[in-house]
Amino acid sequence: MGDIVDSLGHKMATIGEDGSVHNLQNIVLGHVAPDGEVFNTQAQKVGHFDAQGYVYNHTGSHIGTVHGDGKVYDNMNNWVGRVVGDHIESGGAALILLIR
């Protein structure tokens, strides 16, 4: 499991071993599939991430980047948060696509 935190270090959500993303009230926000596809709670694809950590929205536009240290940046290179623990890339994609 990984914790998704904002740029001030406040925990916002978690990502589980199965790719499910939950907010602090344990409500499911969406799911990140093993192939990098990200889906909302209505099972609609909202985007994906690639092996380099680039995150794209559902239209294919680059909207952010997840770095190996867990820090997540938007497409304007603003630091928006980080992922602590496991599932850094999928958690970072969830931060940009499902939470932010």
N, CA, C and O atoms as a printed pandas DataFrame, in Angstrom:
     atom_number atom_name residue_name chain_id  residue_number  x_coord  y_coord  z_coord
0              1         N          MET        A               1    0.848   -1.175    0.000
1              2        CA          MET        A               1    0.000    0.000    0.000
2              3         C          MET        A               1    0.891    1.234    0.000
3              4         O          MET        A               1    2.007    1.216    0.518
4              5         N          GLY        A               2    0.373    2.304   -0.590
5              6        CA          GLY        A               2    1.075    3.570   -0.613
6              7         C          GLY        A               2    0.168    4.694   -0.157
7              8         O          GLY        A               2   -1.043    4.668   -0.374
8              9         N          ASP        A               3    0.776    5.680    0.478
9             10        CA          ASP        A               3    0.038    6.871    0.890
10            11         C          ASP        A               3    0.253    7.968   -0.141
11            12         O          ASP        A               3    1.368    8.167   -0.622
12            13         N          ILE        A               4   -0.801    8.669   -0.472
13            14        CA          ILE        A               4   -0.756    9.796   -1.400
14            15         C          ILE        A               4   -0.915   11.056   -0.556
15            16         O          ILE        A               4   -1.924   11.235    0.126
16            17         N          VAL        A               5    0.098   11.932   -0.609
17            18        CA          VAL        A               5    0.086   13.135    0.217
18            19         C          VAL        A               5    0.186   14.373   -0.657
19            20         O          VAL        A               5    0.711   14.318   -1.770
20            21         N          ASP        A               6   -0.321   15.493   -0.149
21            22        CA          ASP        A               6   -0.235   16.742   -0.902
22            23         C          ASP        A               6    1.138   17.376   -0.709
23            24         O          ASP        A               6    1.988   16.812   -0.020
24            25         N          SER        A               7    1.360   18.529   -1.305
25            26        CA          SER        A               7    2.674   19.170   -1.260
26            27         C          SER        A               7    3.047   19.665    0.135
27            28         O          SER        A               7    4.206   20.000    0.378
28            29         N          LEU        A               8    2.081   19.717    1.056
29            30        CA          LEU        A               8    2.357   20.111    2.433
30            31         C          LEU        A               8    2.572   18.909    3.344
31            32         O          LEU        A               8    2.830   19.061    4.538
32            33         N          GLY        A               9    2.464   17.710    2.766
33            34        CA          GLY        A               9    2.687   16.495    3.536
34            35         C          GLY        A               9    1.454   15.916    4.192
35            36         O          GLY        A               9    1.564   14.985    4.989
36            37         N          HIS        A              10    0.269   16.447    3.875
37            38        CA          HIS        A              10   -0.974   15.932    4.442
38            39         C          HIS        A              10   -1.463   14.735    3.621
39            40         O          HIS        A              10   -1.592   14.819    2.399
40            41         N          LYS        A              11   -1.728   13.642    4.297
41            42        CA          LYS        A              11   -2.244   12.459    3.629
42            43         C          LYS        A              11   -3.615   12.755    3.036
43            44         O          LYS        A              11   -4.495   13.293    3.709
44            45         N          MET        A              12   -3.786   12.390    1.750
45            46        CA          MET        A              12   -5.045   12.629    1.048
46            47         C          MET        A              12   -5.779   11.340    0.695
47            48         O          MET        A              12   -7.009   11.302    0.648
48            49         N          ALA        A              13   -5.003   10.288    0.447
49            50        CA          ALA        A              13   -5.597    9.040   -0.026
50            51         C          ALA        A              13   -4.572    7.917    0.097
51            52         O          ALA        A              13   -3.417    8.145    0.458
52            53         N          THR        A              14   -5.016    6.707   -0.209
53            54        CA          THR        A              14   -4.124    5.551   -0.264
54            55         C          THR        A              14   -4.373    4.808   -1.566
55            56         O          THR        A              14   -5.441    4.908   -2.170
56            57         N          ILE        A              15   -3.356    4.059   -1.981
57            58        CA          ILE        A              15   -3.519    3.147   -3.112
58            59         C          ILE        A              15   -3.142    1.756   -2.627
59            60         O          ILE        A              15   -2.065    1.548   -2.067
60            61         N          GLY        A              16   -4.039    0.812   -2.848
61            62        CA          GLY        A              16   -3.859   -0.538   -2.353
62            63         C          GLY        A              16   -3.126   -1.445   -3.321
63            64         O          GLY        A              16   -2.822   -1.062   -4.450
64            65         N          GLU        A              17   -2.854   -2.634   -2.865
65            66        CA          GLU        A              17   -2.169   -3.645   -3.668
66            67         C          GLU        A              17   -2.944   -3.964   -4.945
67            68         O          GLU        A              17   -2.350   -4.319   -5.963
68            69         N          ASP        A              18   -4.264   -3.837   -4.891
69            70        CA          ASP        A              18   -5.103   -4.147   -6.047
70            71         C          ASP        A              18   -5.296   -2.947   -6.980
71            72         O          ASP        A              18   -6.004   -3.045   -7.982
72            73         N          GLY        A              19   -4.659   -1.807   -6.646
73            74        CA          GLY        A              19   -4.780   -0.614   -7.480
74            75         C          GLY        A              19   -5.941    0.293   -7.125
75            76         O          GLY        A              19   -6.128    1.333   -7.757
76            77         N          SER        A              20   -6.727   -0.083   -6.121
77            78        CA          SER        A              20   -7.854    0.768   -5.738
78            79         C          SER        A              20   -7.358    1.972   -4.949
79            80         O          SER        A              20   -6.451    1.864   -4.124
80            81         N          VAL        A              21   -7.967    3.114   -5.219
81            82        CA          VAL        A              21   -7.599    4.373   -4.580
82            83         C          VAL        A              21   -8.746    4.776   -3.660
83            84         O          VAL        A              21   -9.898    4.867   -4.086
84            85         N          HIS        A              22   -8.409    5.020   -2.374
85            86        CA          HIS        A              22   -9.406    5.368   -1.362
86            87         C          HIS        A              22   -9.046    6.706   -0.731
87            88         O          HIS        A              22   -7.872    6.986   -0.488
88            89         N          ASN        A              23  -10.058    7.533   -0.466
89            90        CA          ASN        A              23   -9.807    8.776    0.254
90            91         C          ASN        A              23   -9.720    8.467    1.746
91            92         O          ASN        A              23   -9.761    7.302    2.141
92            93         N          LEU        A              24   -9.600    9.497    2.571
93            94        CA          LEU        A              24   -9.430    9.291    4.015
94            95         C          LEU        A              24  -10.674    8.721    4.691
95            96         O          LEU        A              24  -10.582    8.170    5.788
96            97         N          GLN        A              25  -11.823    8.847    4.056
97            98        CA          GLN        A              25  -13.059    8.266    4.580
98            99         C          GLN        A              25  -13.259    6.840    4.057
99           100         O          GLN        A              25  -14.319    6.245    4.250
100          101         N          ASN        A              26  -12.236    6.301    3.398
101          102        CA          ASN        A              26  -12.224    4.951    2.828
102          103         C          ASN        A              26  -13.220    4.791    1.676
103          104         O          ASN        A              26  -13.662    3.680    1.388
104          105         N          ILE        A              27  -13.568    5.889    1.026
105          106        CA          ILE        A              27  -14.441    5.851   -0.143
106          107         C          ILE        A              27  -13.565    5.661   -1.377
107          108         O          ILE        A              27  -12.555    6.345   -1.543
108          109         N          VAL        A              28  -13.956    4.738   -2.230
109          110        CA          VAL        A              28  -13.191    4.458   -3.444
110          111         C          VAL        A              28  -13.323    5.634   -4.407
111          112         O          VAL        A              28  -14.428    6.091   -4.703
112          113         N          LEU        A              29  -12.166    6.122   -4.895
113          114        CA          LEU        A              29  -12.135    7.220   -5.862
114          115         C          LEU        A              29  -11.923    6.720   -7.285
115          116         O          LEU        A              29  -12.258    7.407   -8.249
116          117         N          GLY        A              30  -11.366    5.523   -7.408
117          118        CA          GLY        A              30  -11.084    4.954   -8.715
118          119         C          GLY        A              30  -10.123    3.795   -8.599
119          120         O          GLY        A              30   -9.903    3.253   -7.516
120          121         N          HIS        A              31   -9.549    3.419   -9.743
121          122        CA          HIS        A              31   -8.703    2.236   -9.805
122          123         C          HIS        A              31   -7.604    2.445  -10.842
123          124         O          HIS        A              31   -7.843    3.015  -11.907
124          125         N          VAL        A              32   -6.405    1.982  -10.523
125          126        CA          VAL        A              32   -5.295    1.997  -11.471
126          127         C          VAL        A              32   -5.008    0.547  -11.847
127          128         O          VAL        A              32   -4.662   -0.269  -10.993
128          129         N          ALA        A              33   -5.154    0.235  -13.127
129          130        CA          ALA        A              33   -4.935   -1.124  -13.619
130          131         C          ALA        A              33   -3.441   -1.419  -13.739
131          132         O          ALA        A              33   -2.638   -0.491  -13.837
132          133         N          PRO        A              34   -3.060   -2.686  -13.733
133          134        CA          PRO        A              34   -1.649   -3.062  -13.850
134          135         C          PRO        A              34   -0.971   -2.529  -15.116
135          136         O          PRO        A              34    0.246   -2.340  -15.129
136          137         N          ASP        A              35   -1.738   -2.289  -16.169
137          138        CA          ASP        A              35   -1.145   -1.792  -17.424
138          139         C          ASP        A              35   -1.001   -0.273  -17.449
139          140         O          ASP        A              35   -0.584    0.287  -18.463
140          141         N          GLY        A              36   -1.345    0.414  -16.333
141          142        CA          GLY        A              36   -1.186    1.867  -16.254
142          143         C          GLY        A              36   -2.426    2.667  -16.586
143          144         O          GLY        A              36   -2.401    3.895  -16.503
144          145         N          GLU        A              37   -3.507    2.013  -16.957
145          146        CA          GLU        A              37   -4.754    2.713  -17.248
146          147         C          GLU        A              37   -5.428    3.101  -15.931
147          148         O          GLU        A              37   -5.442    2.317  -14.981
148          149         N          VAL        A              38   -5.987    4.320  -15.879
149          150        CA          VAL        A              38   -6.627    4.823  -14.665
150          151         C          VAL        A              38   -8.113    5.028  -14.943
151          152         O          VAL        A              38   -8.492    5.620  -15.954
152          153         N          PHE        A              39   -8.953    4.529  -14.027
153          154        CA          PHE        A              39  -10.400    4.571  -14.190
154          155         C          PHE        A              39  -11.057    5.223  -12.981
155          156         O          PHE        A              39  -10.591    5.066  -11.853
156          157         N          ASN        A              40  -12.149    5.962  -13.221
157          158        CA          ASN        A              40  -12.904    6.546  -12.117
158          159         C          ASN        A              40  -13.893    5.511  -11.582
159          160         O          ASN        A              40  -13.874    4.356  -12.006
160          161         N          THR        A              41  -14.750    5.920  -10.661
161          162        CA          THR        A              41  -15.687    4.980  -10.044
162          163         C          THR        A              41  -16.790    4.516  -10.991
163          164         O          THR        A              41  -17.469    3.527  -10.713
164          165         N          GLN        A              42  -16.973    5.221  -12.104
165          166        CA          GLN        A              42  -17.949    4.798  -13.102
166          167         C          GLN        A              42  -17.301    3.906  -14.176
167          168         O          GLN        A              42  -17.903    3.637  -15.215
168          169         N          ALA        A              43  -16.067    3.451  -13.910
169          170        CA          ALA        A              43  -15.305    2.591  -14.814
170          171         C          ALA        A              43  -14.969    3.273  -16.139
171          172         O          ALA        A              43  -14.741    2.601  -17.144
172          173         N          GLN        A              44  -14.938    4.622  -16.141
173          174        CA          GLN        A              44  -14.536    5.376  -17.324
174          175         C          GLN        A              44  -13.036    5.634  -17.246
175          176         O          GLN        A              44  -12.515    6.007  -16.195
176          177         N          LYS        A              45  -12.355    5.433  -18.355
177          178        CA          LYS        A              45  -10.916    5.705  -18.394
178          179         C          LYS        A              45  -10.696    7.210  -18.311
179          180         O          LYS        A              45  -11.238    7.970  -19.113
180          181         N          VAL        A              46   -9.892    7.638  -17.328
181          182        CA          VAL        A              46   -9.590    9.058  -17.169
182          183         C          VAL        A              46   -8.165    9.385  -17.593
183          184         O          VAL        A              46   -7.796   10.556  -17.682
184          185         N          GLY        A              47   -7.360    8.353  -17.857
185          186        CA          GLY        A              47   -5.993    8.575  -18.305
186          187         C          GLY        A              47   -5.124    7.358  -18.107
187          188         O          GLY        A              47   -5.611    6.254  -17.860
188          189         N          HIS        A              48   -3.799    7.584  -18.221
189          190        CA          HIS        A              48   -2.847    6.497  -18.028
190          191         C          HIS        A              48   -1.461    7.072  -17.740
191          192         O          HIS        A              48   -1.227    8.271  -17.891
192          193         N          PHE        A              49   -0.548    6.194  -17.323
193          194        CA          PHE        A              49    0.848    6.590  -17.157
194          195         C          PHE        A              49    1.723    5.586  -17.893
195          196         O          PHE        A              49    1.324    4.444  -18.120
196          197         N          ASP        A              50    2.934    6.034  -18.266
197          198        CA          ASP        A              50    3.843    5.136  -18.972
198          199         C          ASP        A              50    5.042    4.788  -18.096
199          200         O          ASP        A              50    5.136    5.241  -16.956
200          201         N          ALA        A              51    5.954    3.985  -18.631
201          202        CA          ALA        A              51    7.110    3.494  -17.882
202          203         C          ALA        A              51    8.082    4.587  -17.473
203          204         O          ALA        A              51    8.876    4.388  -16.553
204          205         N          GLN        A              52    8.039    5.726  -18.129
205          206        CA          GLN        A              52    8.915    6.846  -17.779
206          207         C          GLN        A              52    8.306    7.740  -16.698
207          208         O          GLN        A              52    8.932    8.713  -16.276
208          209         N          GLY        A              53    7.097    7.420  -16.249
209          210        CA          GLY        A              53    6.433    8.207  -15.217
210          211         C          GLY        A              53    5.601    9.358  -15.741
211          212         O          GLY        A              53    5.104   10.166  -14.956
212          213         N          TYR        A              54    5.437    9.450  -17.057
213          214        CA          TYR        A              54    4.603   10.516  -17.623
214          215         C          TYR        A              54    3.140   10.131  -17.489
215          216         O          TYR        A              54    2.759    8.987  -17.736
216          217         N          VAL        A              55    2.320   11.109  -17.091
217          218        CA          VAL        A              55    0.890   10.883  -16.899
218          219         C          VAL        A              55    0.133   11.646  -17.971
219          220         O          VAL        A              55    0.419   12.812  -18.244
220          221         N          TYR        A              56   -0.840   10.970  -18.578
221          222        CA          TYR        A              56   -1.644   11.543  -19.659
222          223         C          TYR        A              56   -3.120   11.454  -19.290
223          224         O          TYR        A              56   -3.552   10.497  -18.647
224          225         N          ASN        A              57   -3.888   12.458  -19.702
225          226        CA          ASN        A              57   -5.328   12.398  -19.468
226          227         C          ASN        A              57   -5.997   11.537  -20.536
227          228         O          ASN        A              57   -5.317   10.950  -21.378
228          229         N          HIS        A              58   -7.320   11.463  -20.503
229          230        CA          HIS        A              58   -8.058   10.586  -21.418
230          231         C          HIS        A              58   -7.939   11.005  -22.887
231          232         O          HIS        A              58   -8.197   10.193  -23.774
232          233         N          THR        A              59   -7.556   12.248  -23.158
233          234        CA          THR        A              59   -7.381   12.685  -24.548
234          235         C          THR        A              59   -5.944   12.500  -25.038
235          236         O          THR        A              59   -5.636   12.763  -26.201
236          237         N          GLY        A              60   -5.063   12.040  -24.131
237          238        CA          GLY        A              60   -3.672   11.816  -24.507
238          239         C          GLY        A              60   -2.737   12.977  -24.243
239          240         O          GLY        A              60   -1.567   12.924  -24.623
240          241         N          SER        A              61   -3.231   14.035  -23.596
241          242        CA          SER        A              61   -2.388   15.184  -23.273
242          243         C          SER        A              61   -1.553   14.904  -22.025
243          244         O          SER        A              61   -2.064   14.386  -21.032
244          245         N          HIS        A              62   -0.269   15.248  -22.083
245          246        CA          HIS        A              62    0.615   15.099  -20.927
246          247         C          HIS        A              62    0.179   16.084  -19.848
247          248         O          HIS        A              62    0.115   17.288  -20.094
248          249         N          ILE        A              63   -0.121   15.573  -18.650
249          250        CA          ILE        A              63   -0.587   16.455  -17.580
250          251         C          ILE        A              63    0.274   16.386  -16.326
251          252         O          ILE        A              63    0.041   17.130  -15.373
252          253         N          GLY        A              64    1.263   15.506  -16.316
253          254        CA          GLY        A              64    2.112   15.426  -15.138
254          255         C          GLY        A              64    3.185   14.374  -15.259
255          256         O          GLY        A              64    3.227   13.599  -16.214
256          257         N          THR        A              65    4.065   14.367  -14.250
257          258        CA          THR        A              65    5.176   13.429  -14.220
258          259         C          THR        A              65    5.376   12.932  -12.794
259          260         O          THR        A              65    5.310   13.704  -11.837
260          261         N          VAL        A              66    5.619   11.636  -12.667
261          262        CA          VAL        A              66    5.919   11.020  -11.383
262          263         C          VAL        A              66    7.399   10.661  -11.379
263          264         O          VAL        A              66    7.858    9.912  -12.242
264          265         N          HIS        A              67    8.146   11.188  -10.419
265          266        CA          HIS        A              67    9.578   10.914  -10.320
266          267         C          HIS        A              67    9.824    9.690   -9.444
267          268         O          HIS        A              67    8.971    9.309   -8.643
268          269         N          GLY        A              68   10.974    9.089   -9.600
269          270        CA          GLY        A              68   11.320    7.879   -8.865
270          271         C          GLY        A              68   11.330    8.032   -7.362
271          272         O          GLY        A              68   11.165    7.047   -6.643
272          273         N          ASP        A              69   11.520    9.250   -6.867
273          274        CA          ASP        A              69   11.514    9.493   -5.422
274          275         C          ASP        A              69   10.105    9.676   -4.867
275          276         O          ASP        A              69    9.932    9.941   -3.677
276          277         N          GLY        A              70    9.099    9.535   -5.731
277          278        CA          GLY        A              70    7.710    9.657   -5.301
278          279         C          GLY        A              70    7.105   11.024   -5.485
279          280         O          GLY        A              70    5.897   11.187   -5.310
280          281         N          LYS        A              71    7.912   12.025   -5.836
281          282        CA          LYS        A              71    7.365   13.370   -6.029
282          283         C          LYS        A              71    6.607   13.442   -7.345
283          284         O          LYS        A              71    7.013   12.853   -8.348
284          285         N          VAL        A              72    5.506   14.170   -7.324
285          286        CA          VAL        A              72    4.620   14.286   -8.472
286          287         C          VAL        A              72    4.533   15.759   -8.875
287          288         O          VAL        A              72    4.313   16.636   -8.040
288          289         N          TYR        A              73    4.710   16.004  -10.161
289          290        CA          TYR        A              73    4.676   17.363  -10.709
290          291         C          TYR        A              73    3.618   17.443  -11.796
291          292         O          TYR        A              73    3.403   16.482  -12.534
292          293         N          ASP        A              74    2.953   18.602  -11.896
293          294        CA          ASP        A              74    2.001   18.790  -12.992
294          295         C          ASP        A              74    2.759   19.172  -14.261
295          296         O          ASP        A              74    3.988   19.240  -14.246
296          297         N          ASN        A              75    2.049   19.421  -15.352
297          298        CA          ASN        A              75    2.704   19.698  -16.634
298          299         C          ASN        A              75    3.364   21.074  -16.677
299          300         O          ASN        A              75    4.071   21.382  -17.637
300          301         N          MET        A              76    3.151   21.912  -15.655
301          302        CA          MET        A              76    3.823   23.207  -15.545
302          303         C          MET        A              76    5.024   23.112  -14.600
303          304         O          MET        A              76    5.621   24.122  -14.229
304          305         N          ASN        A              77    5.366   21.865  -14.216
305          306        CA          ASN        A              77    6.482   21.547  -13.328
306          307         C          ASN        A              77    6.277   22.066  -11.899
307          308         O          ASN        A              77    7.242   22.342  -11.187
308          309         N          ASN        A              78    5.011   22.195  -11.490
309          310        CA          ASN        A              78    4.686   22.547  -10.105
310          311         C          ASN        A              78    4.572   21.262   -9.293
311          312         O          ASN        A              78    3.915   20.310   -9.716
312          313         N          TRP        A              79    5.210   21.238   -8.132
313          314        CA          TRP        A              79    5.137   20.077   -7.263
314          315         C          TRP        A              79    3.750   20.011   -6.640
315          316         O          TRP        A              79    3.328   20.955   -5.971
316          317         N          VAL        A              80    3.031   18.903   -6.851
317          318        CA          VAL        A              80    1.662   18.798   -6.348
318          319         C          VAL        A              80    1.512   17.803   -5.207
319          320         O          VAL        A              80    0.479   17.784   -4.537
320          321         N          GLY        A              81    2.520   16.981   -4.979
321          322        CA          GLY        A              81    2.437   15.997   -3.907
322          323         C          GLY        A              81    3.422   14.883   -4.117
323          324         O          GLY        A              81    4.329   14.972   -4.945
324          325         N          ARG        A              82    3.226   13.818   -3.342
325          326        CA          ARG        A              82    4.123   12.678   -3.488
326          327         C          ARG        A              82    3.431   11.411   -3.019
327          328         O          ARG        A              82    2.368   11.444   -2.398
328          329         N          VAL        A              83    4.065   10.304   -3.334
329          330        CA          VAL        A              83    3.582    9.004   -2.906
330          331         C          VAL        A              83    4.634    8.422   -1.970
331          332         O          VAL        A              83    5.822    8.398   -2.292
332          333         N          VAL        A              84    4.188    7.957   -0.820
333          334        CA          VAL        A              84    5.072    7.375    0.185
334          335         C          VAL        A              84    4.741    5.897    0.308
335          336         O          VAL        A              84    3.579    5.528    0.476
336          337         N          GLY        A              85    5.751    5.057    0.224
337          338        CA          GLY        A              85    5.540    3.619    0.323
338          339         C          GLY        A              85    5.581    2.983   -1.049
339          340         O          GLY        A              85    6.385    3.369   -1.897
340          341         N          ASP        A              86    4.728    2.026   -1.264
341          342        CA          ASP        A              86    4.690    1.276   -2.526
342          343         C          ASP        A              86    3.800    1.957   -3.558
343          344         O          ASP        A              86    3.047    2.880   -3.250
344          345         N          HIS        A              87    3.911    1.474   -4.788
345          346        CA          HIS        A              87    3.053    1.904   -5.899
346          347         C          HIS        A              87    3.243    3.372   -6.244
347          348         O          HIS        A              87    2.273    4.112   -6.405
348          349         N          ILE        A              88    4.488    3.785   -6.356
349          350        CA          ILE        A              88    4.811    5.196   -6.586
350          351         C          ILE        A              88    4.220    5.707   -7.898
351          352         O          ILE        A              88    3.544    6.736   -7.905
352          353         N          GLU        A              89    4.463    5.010   -9.003
353          354        CA          GLU        A              89    3.966    5.514  -10.292
354          355         C          GLU        A              89    2.446    5.499  -10.362
355          356         O          GLU        A              89    1.835    6.482  -10.781
356          357         N          SER        A              90    1.832    4.395   -9.956
357          358        CA          SER        A              90    0.372    4.334  -10.038
358          359         C          SER        A              90   -0.262    5.308   -9.041
359          360         O          SER        A              90   -1.283    5.921   -9.353
360          361         N          GLY        A              91    0.318    5.462   -7.860
361          362        CA          GLY        A              91   -0.192    6.422   -6.893
362          363         C          GLY        A              91   -0.056    7.850   -7.377
363          364         O          GLY        A              91   -0.939    8.679   -7.156
364          365         N          GLY        A              92    1.070    8.140   -8.048
365          366        CA          GLY        A              92    1.266    9.478   -8.612
366          367         C          GLY        A              92    0.271    9.790   -9.714
367          368         O          GLY        A              92   -0.241   10.905   -9.802
368          369         N          ALA        A              93    0.000    8.795  -10.556
369          370        CA          ALA        A              93   -1.013    8.977  -11.594
370          371         C          ALA        A              93   -2.385    9.198  -10.965
371          372         O          ALA        A              93   -3.165   10.021  -11.443
372          373         N          ALA        A              94   -2.678    8.463   -9.894
373          374        CA          ALA        A              94   -3.955    8.642   -9.193
374          375         C          ALA        A              94   -4.058   10.035   -8.602
375          376         O          ALA        A              94   -5.130   10.642   -8.625
376          377         N          LEU        A              95   -2.953   10.551   -8.072
377          378        CA          LEU        A              95   -2.966   11.900   -7.506
378          379         C          LEU        A              95   -3.389   12.921   -8.556
379          380         O          LEU        A              95   -4.242   13.769   -8.293
380          381         N          ILE        A              96   -2.799   12.843   -9.731
381          382        CA          ILE        A              96   -3.104   13.826  -10.764
382          383         C          ILE        A              96   -4.460   13.596  -11.424
383          384         O          ILE        A              96   -5.175   14.551  -11.725
384          385         N          LEU        A              97   -4.814   12.341  -11.647
385          386        CA          LEU        A              97   -6.024   12.043  -12.419
386          387         C          LEU        A              97   -7.294   11.878  -11.588
387          388         O          LEU        A              97   -8.382   12.181  -12.078
388          389         N          LEU        A              98   -7.187   11.412  -10.357
389          390        CA          LEU        A              98   -8.371   11.133   -9.558
390          391         C          LEU        A              98   -8.571   12.065   -8.371
391          392         O          LEU        A              98   -9.704   12.287   -7.943
392          393         N          ILE        A              99   -7.484   12.612   -7.837
393          394        CA          ILE        A              99   -7.583   13.364   -6.592
394          395         C          ILE        A              99   -7.488   14.867   -6.807
395          396         O          ILE        A              99   -8.281   15.629   -6.255
396          397         N          ARG        A             100   -6.532   15.286   -7.596
397          398        CA          ARG        A             100   -6.269   16.717   -7.760
398          399         C          ARG        A             100   -7.348   17.431   -8.513
399          400         O          ARG        A             100   -7.257   18.640   -8.724
